[in-house]
Amino acid sequence: THLHTFTDVAANELTGLVLTRDNRFIICVDMEGRIYFLDIFTQMKSYVLQKAEAEQIEDLKLSRDDSFIVSIERDGTIKVWNFKTRELWHTFKSGGEKEFRTIDISPDNNTIASGAADRAIDLWDIVKKEHVCSFEKSHRGEVMCVSFNNDGTKLVSCCTQELICVWDVKQRALKYRIEDAHENWITSVIFTNDGQYVISCSNDKSIKIWDYEQEECIHMFANAHKERIKSIK
């Protein structure tokens, strides 16, 4: 049943959104770097974070306890926002001309993983407010998605060159890679809740399920959509 439509949320295109765990707020971003809080209960736009420097936000994630929001900008900036106060808590700078594409937050809320156009994956310590390590040139193309498993010990990533990589976070090392995983850009990849499978989607319109231990595809939904598939959750 349709409940409500939020109209005229932003002056331009919305590029991403997340839902709080209590199903109270939708948090979304637009092309000019503003973050909007939409209250589902009151059916109103409750708050707008208008940044001093307008830079396109590439990705947005909410911590699993709804305590903070992490946004990444194309200019190589990661910002951590206090969800309750809506205030900026910390800013990470990449220190170079890095164009971020994607982020994820570890289940314990201590680590941010970021993927970038320069093919690198970086880990950032939220508590210590410092850069942890880089997996340089980990992919052959732009990193499109990074996702932690449910205990935060593994990380899966994908890129524009049909490659999936699985990382051991504790050892900070590549566990294995799957070559030619799709026939076009891989746009999104996640672990299932039990960690037994990896699910990927692609511009080739397919969705694939991979056995984590066997490192092989066990099922493919070919032409799952009429157009390219941008994301899976």
Solvent accessible surface area in square Angstrom, and as a share of the most:
residue,aa,sasa,rsa
1,T,170,0.99
2,H,139,0.62
3,L,146,0.73
4,H,71,0.31
5,T,76,0.44
6,F,51,0.21
7,T,100,0.58
8,D,134,0.70
9,V,16,0.09
10,A,26,0.20
11,A,98,0.76
12,N,49,0.25
13,E,113,0.51
14,L,72,0.36
15,T,41,0.24
16,G,29,0.27
17,L,111,0.55
18,V,25,0.14
19,L,82,0.41
20,T,3,0.02
21,R,132,0.48
22,D,92,0.48
23,N,89,0.45
24,R,70,0.26
25,F,29,0.12
26,I,38,0.19
27,I,0,0.00
28,C,1,0.01
29,V,2,0.01
30,D,0,0.00
31,M,74,0.33
32,E,79,0.35
33,G,0,0.00
34,R,39,0.14
35,I,0,0.00
36,Y,9,0.03
37,F,0,0.00
38,L,8,0.04
39,D,7,0.04
40,I,52,0.26
41,F,135,0.56
42,T,73,0.43
43,Q,83,0.37
44,M,127,0.57
45,K,89,0.38
46,S,57,0.37
47,Y,95,0.36
48,V,53,0.31
49,L,14,0.07
50,Q,124,0.55
51,K,19,0.08
52,A,114,0.88
53,E,134,0.60
54,A,79,0.61
55,E,53,0.24
56,Q,46,0.21
57,I,0,0.00
58,E,40,0.18
59,D,30,0.15
60,L,8,0.04
61,K,44,0.19
62,L,11,0.05
63,S,0,0.00
64,R,93,0.34
65,D,86,0.45
66,D,24,0.12
67,S,51,0.33
68,F,23,0.10
69,I,1,0.00
70,V,0,0.00
71,S,0,0.00
72,I,0,0.00
73,E,6,0.02
74,R,90,0.33
75,D,68,0.35
76,G,1,0.01
77,T,3,0.02
78,I,0,0.00
79,K,32,0.13
80,V,1,0.01
81,W,18,0.06
82,N,55,0.28
83,F,27,0.11
84,K,175,0.74
85,T,73,0.42
86,R,39,0.14
87,E,114,0.51
88,L,82,0.41
89,W,114,0.40
90,H,44,0.19
91,T,41,0.24
92,F,8,0.03
93,K,136,0.57
94,S,30,0.20
95,G,81,0.78
96,G,47,0.45
97,E,182,0.82
98,K,27,0.11
99,E,73,0.33
100,F,0,0.00
101,R,45,0.17
102,T,6,0.03
103,I,0,0.00
104,D,21,0.11
105,I,6,0.03
106,S,5,0.03
107,P,30,0.19
108,D,90,0.47
109,N,26,0.13
110,N,61,0.31
111,T,28,0.16
112,I,0,0.00
113,A,0,0.00
114,S,0,0.00
115,G,0,0.00
116,A,1,0.00
117,A,27,0.21
118,D,63,0.33
119,R,82,0.30
120,A,1,0.01
121,I,0,0.00
122,D,4,0.02
123,L,4,0.02
124,W,9,0.03
125,D,27,0.14
126,I,9,0.04
127,V,101,0.58
128,K,141,0.60
129,K,87,0.37
130,E,85,0.38
131,H,83,0.37
132,V,44,0.25
133,C,23,0.14
134,S,40,0.25
135,F,19,0.08
136,E,119,0.54
137,K,132,0.56
138,S,7,0.04
139,H,4,0.02
140,R,117,0.43
141,G,8,0.08
142,E,55,0.25
143,V,0,0.00
144,M,49,0.22
145,C,17,0.10
146,V,2,0.01
147,S,12,0.08
148,F,10,0.04
149,N,16,0.08
150,N,71,0.36
151,D,98,0.51
152,G,15,0.14
153,T,43,0.25
154,K,36,0.15
155,L,0,0.00
156,V,0,0.00
157,S,0,0.00
158,C,0,0.00
159,C,0,0.00
160,T,7,0.04
161,Q,75,0.33
162,E,41,0.18
163,L,1,0.01
164,I,0,0.00
165,C,0,0.00
166,V,1,0.00
167,W,13,0.04
168,D,31,0.16
169,V,25,0.14
170,K,158,0.67
171,Q,126,0.56
172,R,129,0.47
173,A,45,0.35
174,L,65,0.32
175,K,100,0.42
176,Y,23,0.09
177,R,105,0.38
178,I,20,0.10
179,E,84,0.38
180,D,109,0.57
181,A,1,0.00
182,H,7,0.03
183,E,160,0.72
184,N,62,0.32
185,W,111,0.39
186,I,0,0.00
187,T,10,0.06
188,S,5,0.03
189,V,0,0.00
190,I,35,0.18
191,F,18,0.08
192,T,33,0.19
193,N,127,0.65
194,D,90,0.47
195,G,20,0.19
196,Q,102,0.45
197,Y,69,0.26
198,V,3,0.02
199,I,38,0.19
200,S,0,0.00
201,C,0,0.00
202,S,0,0.00
203,N,31,0.16
204,D,34,0.18
205,K,73,0.31
206,S,5,0.03
207,I,32,0.16
208,K,29,0.12
209,I,41,0.21
210,W,17,0.06
211,D,31,0.16
212,Y,21,0.08
213,E,128,0.57
214,Q,122,0.54
215,E,83,0.37
216,E,91,0.41
217,C,52,0.31
218,I,89,0.45
219,H,88,0.39
220,M,92,0.41
221,F,97,0.40
222,A,60,0.47
223,N,115,0.59
224,A,42,0.33
225,H,104,0.46
226,K,183,0.78
227,E,128,0.57
228,R,137,0.50
229,I,13,0.06
230,K,136,0.58
231,S,56,0.36
232,I,26,0.13
233,K,189,0.80
